[in-house]
Amino acid sequence: MTTRTAGSRRRPVKVRPEIGSLPGSVSTQMSVGIRGDLERLYREQGDRLWRAVFLYSGDREIAGDAVAEAFAQALRRGEAIRSVDRWVWAVAFRVAAGLLKERRRVVPLPQSGSYEPTAEMAEVTEALRKLPPKQRGAIVLRYYADCSLKETAAILDSTAAAVGVHLTRARRRLRTLLEESE
């Protein structure tokens, strides 16, 4: 479709898609491939990702928000993402880290809930919370989420060598913290 302008030149007219054809703010022209990859990732690893981010953050709300935001950002980026799995995991952890920084500035309210971890799990979780974020992330991704050293490095936006150092220091610190609590 074209239209005439004052100079008698023809320019293409942009046709807007109908509002009903847009699910939310996601364009219908997005490749089915990226959507399929995201749906597969959510079905296959969504729970595992949420649990890993929960273990990292220690907060259900942060875990849920971080995972949801990671998938939302992936939908917005579309085909620009090379490795969807790795990208979503990395974004979820980055969002969780950002939310944790925000939360430190706010006085936490006591939470009431029915979730009662075992004494051992509570001890380990408390020890994990005392680790620096990079060490905590390395431990959770490597041992809980079962990511390889290379995957862990990619998610944490680091190198495999640095992750190895974080893991060594984190294990040493966890051992000390857990021995002190006995």
ABEGO torsion letter per residue (X at the ends): XBBBBAAGBBBBBBBBBBAAABBEABBAABBAAAAAAAAAAAAAAAAAAAAAAAAAAGBAAAAAAAAAAAAAAAAAAEAABABAAAAAAAAAAAAAAAAAAAAAABBBBBBBBABBBBAAAAAAAAAAAABBAAAAAAAAAAAAAGBBAAAAAAAAGBBAAAAAAAAAAAAAAAAAAAAAAX
